Amino acid sequence: MEKNTETRKDWPVGTLLWFAVVIWFSSSLLSQSAYLAINGLPYDAVSMLKSLGPIYYVIIGLEIAMWVGLLTWGGRRLARRREDPVKSPTPPVAGS
């Protein structure tokens, strides 16, 4: 049998997405822990964003757009997986 010797040069999107989620969660947790250690109280993200003034609404709009985009992308991917049967070829039956 011929082995696939071609190496992949990129990572699957799913793997990169999970790395991004883990990095985001870890940085958020570390940031909150550091602030709590220094000030004794957790920070209030809403008051921090409101202190930015009118830019606050732009940031909230960008965040909402990001979440809508991620949910749309995930929904389309899920719909594609449900409608398409497995794309791999059927293995030959033994003894044929």
Backbone bond lengths (Angstrom), bond angles and torsions (degrees), N, CA, C in turn:
res aa  C-N    CA-C-N  psi(-1)  N-CA   C-N-CA  omega(-1)  CA-C   N-CA-C  phi
1 M - - - 1.450 - - 1.521 109.76 -
2 E 1.283 114.65 148.87 1.458 120.33 179.46 1.526 109.62 -89.51
3 K 1.320 115.49 129.90 1.461 119.80 179.07 1.515 109.36 -93.32
4 N 1.306 115.89 148.63 1.451 121.52 177.49 1.524 108.23 -80.87
5 T 1.319 116.82 108.41 1.460 120.97 -177.89 1.522 112.18 -98.79
6 E 1.324 116.69 -0.83 1.464 120.39 -179.64 1.529 108.91 -75.99
7 T 1.318 116.46 128.49 1.453 120.18 179.41 1.524 109.83 -91.03
8 R 1.312 114.65 144.98 1.458 119.63 177.21 1.512 108.72 -79.49
9 K 1.318 115.73 135.13 1.457 120.25 -178.67 1.517 112.34 -98.16
10 D 1.327 117.49 -10.45 1.452 119.99 179.68 1.523 109.91 -130.75
11 W 1.317 115.48 165.67 1.448 121.87 -179.19 1.520 108.33 -98.12
12 P 1.323 117.71 149.97 1.467 119.84 176.28 1.532 110.38 -63.45
13 V 1.310 115.94 148.76 1.466 121.27 -177.90 1.524 111.12 -60.13
14 G 1.313 117.12 -37.98 1.461 120.93 179.93 1.522 112.26 -60.53
15 T 1.318 116.31 -41.38 1.465 120.70 178.37 1.519 110.81 -65.17
16 L 1.321 116.81 -44.44 1.466 120.35 178.44 1.521 111.06 -63.00
17 L 1.332 117.09 -37.51 1.459 120.39 178.83 1.520 110.75 -64.51
18 W 1.325 117.20 -42.50 1.460 119.57 178.26 1.529 111.49 -65.90
19 F 1.328 117.20 -38.74 1.470 119.47 175.61 1.522 110.54 -60.30
20 A 1.331 117.30 -42.63 1.465 121.28 179.67 1.523 110.88 -63.08
21 V 1.327 117.50 -41.64 1.467 120.86 179.88 1.526 110.32 -64.95
22 V 1.324 117.42 -43.94 1.471 120.80 -179.73 1.526 110.51 -64.78
23 I 1.316 117.83 -42.08 1.469 121.21 178.88 1.518 110.32 -64.82
24 W 1.332 117.36 -43.99 1.461 121.29 179.58 1.522 110.91 -61.33
25 F 1.337 117.16 -47.35 1.453 121.33 -178.96 1.527 111.18 -63.71
26 S 1.324 116.31 -44.68 1.464 120.28 -179.07 1.523 111.99 -64.17
27 S 1.316 116.82 -43.49 1.464 119.00 -179.91 1.518 111.12 -66.92
28 S 1.315 117.72 -36.54 1.457 121.34 177.93 1.530 110.37 -65.38
29 L 1.314 116.04 -43.78 1.464 120.90 179.43 1.530 111.22 -64.42
30 L 1.328 116.98 -44.60 1.466 120.20 179.39 1.527 111.69 -65.88
31 S 1.317 117.20 -39.20 1.455 121.13 178.54 1.525 110.99 -62.85
32 Q 1.323 116.30 -46.70 1.467 120.60 179.38 1.528 110.46 -64.02
33 S 1.338 117.59 -39.91 1.469 121.33 179.57 1.527 111.54 -64.06
34 A 1.329 116.37 -42.85 1.472 119.88 179.84 1.526 110.57 -64.97
35 Y 1.323 117.44 -43.59 1.463 120.97 179.59 1.523 110.56 -64.11
36 L 1.322 116.86 -40.74 1.461 121.84 178.99 1.526 110.89 -64.95
37 A 1.334 117.16 -39.40 1.465 120.87 179.34 1.520 111.59 -66.43
38 I 1.331 117.73 -35.40 1.465 121.57 -177.35 1.520 111.45 -81.03
39 N 1.335 117.68 -45.04 1.461 121.51 -172.19 1.522 115.47 -103.67
40 G 1.315 118.39 -14.52 1.456 120.68 178.33 1.522 114.14 84.52
41 L 1.314 118.28 -9.52 1.465 123.10 178.19 1.523 109.16 -132.38
42 P 1.330 117.02 147.29 1.464 117.86 175.94 1.519 110.80 -70.02
43 Y 1.333 117.22 150.26 1.453 118.73 179.56 1.518 111.08 -76.26
44 D 1.321 114.50 154.07 1.457 121.35 179.75 1.519 107.41 -103.87
45 A 1.316 116.45 107.47 1.462 121.35 -175.08 1.521 112.02 -62.71
46 V 1.336 118.03 -35.91 1.466 120.70 -178.47 1.526 110.77 -64.95
47 S 1.326 117.17 -46.08 1.471 118.82 179.99 1.527 111.08 -67.57
48 M 1.339 117.48 -32.12 1.465 119.87 176.95 1.530 110.70 -66.16
49 L 1.331 116.28 -42.05 1.462 119.77 178.73 1.532 111.21 -68.05
50 K 1.338 117.63 -40.27 1.466 120.86 179.91 1.523 111.68 -65.00
51 S 1.325 116.62 -26.58 1.466 119.12 178.59 1.531 111.62 -68.58
52 L 1.323 117.52 -13.23 1.465 121.24 177.61 1.523 112.61 -77.82
53 G 1.323 117.00 -13.07 1.464 120.22 179.53 1.517 111.10 81.92
54 P 1.349 117.07 -140.36 1.462 119.98 -175.91 1.535 113.93 -66.12
55 I 1.313 117.35 -19.80 1.473 120.18 178.00 1.526 109.93 -65.51
56 Y 1.331 115.90 -21.78 1.467 122.12 178.03 1.525 110.98 -52.37
57 Y 1.318 117.17 -44.98 1.461 120.92 -177.64 1.528 111.42 -68.73
58 V 1.313 117.47 -34.12 1.466 120.67 177.20 1.531 109.88 -66.06
59 I 1.325 116.62 -43.07 1.462 121.12 -179.66 1.529 110.43 -65.02
60 I 1.330 116.86 -43.28 1.470 119.94 178.17 1.529 110.06 -63.50
61 G 1.332 117.42 -41.48 1.464 121.23 177.58 1.516 112.19 -61.42
62 L 1.337 116.87 -42.49 1.466 120.64 178.10 1.524 111.47 -64.86
63 E 1.319 116.13 -39.84 1.464 118.97 179.22 1.529 111.01 -66.17
64 I 1.318 116.97 -42.48 1.469 119.93 178.36 1.531 109.89 -63.29
65 A 1.324 117.20 -42.41 1.472 120.65 178.75 1.523 110.91 -62.35
66 M 1.325 117.10 -38.94 1.457 120.94 178.65 1.524 110.80 -63.44
67 W 1.331 117.43 -46.53 1.452 120.81 -179.53 1.526 111.60 -65.43
68 V 1.326 117.26 -40.54 1.469 120.03 177.09 1.530 109.88 -62.53
69 G 1.323 116.90 -43.00 1.459 120.87 178.33 1.518 112.22 -61.93
70 L 1.325 117.35 -44.50 1.467 120.81 179.10 1.524 111.54 -64.32
71 L 1.332 116.79 -42.49 1.457 119.71 178.95 1.525 111.34 -66.45
72 T 1.325 117.31 -38.32 1.459 121.04 177.61 1.525 110.52 -64.67
73 W 1.324 116.25 -46.34 1.467 121.01 179.38 1.530 110.42 -60.33
74 G 1.338 116.54 -46.58 1.457 120.42 179.76 1.515 112.18 -64.70
75 G 1.334 117.05 -39.22 1.463 120.91 178.54 1.511 112.20 -64.85
76 R 1.327 116.45 -42.65 1.472 119.92 178.09 1.521 110.93 -63.90
77 R 1.317 115.92 -41.83 1.467 119.85 -179.85 1.526 110.63 -64.20
78 L 1.338 116.36 -42.67 1.456 120.49 178.06 1.527 110.91 -63.90
79 A 1.318 117.24 -42.16 1.467 121.04 179.65 1.528 110.53 -63.62
80 R 1.338 117.35 -41.42 1.463 120.78 178.37 1.521 111.51 -62.79
81 R 1.315 117.14 -40.16 1.472 120.52 -179.90 1.520 111.20 -67.57
82 R 1.318 117.01 -35.08 1.463 119.73 -178.42 1.519 112.20 -74.95
83 E 1.318 118.29 -32.52 1.459 119.29 -176.62 1.524 113.20 -85.87
84 D 1.333 118.23 -28.81 1.466 121.33 -179.81 1.515 109.95 -92.29
85 P 1.345 117.46 130.89 1.468 118.18 173.18 1.531 108.73 -68.78
86 V 1.291 115.95 170.93 1.462 120.37 -179.67 1.519 108.54 -56.30
87 K 1.312 115.89 131.06 1.462 120.55 -174.36 1.520 113.47 -82.63
88 S 1.317 117.14 -10.62 1.467 118.32 -179.28 1.520 109.37 -74.02
89 P 1.358 116.70 146.11 1.460 119.18 -179.45 1.520 110.90 -68.92
90 T 1.308 115.82 152.99 1.458 121.31 178.92 1.521 109.10 -71.86
91 P 1.330 117.71 130.24 1.469 119.21 179.90 1.528 110.20 -67.75
92 P 1.326 116.55 149.28 1.477 118.95 179.39 1.510 111.43 -64.61
93 V 1.315 116.12 146.38 1.463 121.69 179.09 1.515 108.52 -77.96
94 A 1.326 116.72 133.84 1.464 120.97 -179.49 1.520 110.36 -68.13
95 G 1.304 117.01 138.35 1.446 121.98 177.13 1.532 113.03 90.61
96 S 1.327 118.12 4.57 1.461 118.77 -179.33 1.502 111.00 -88.31
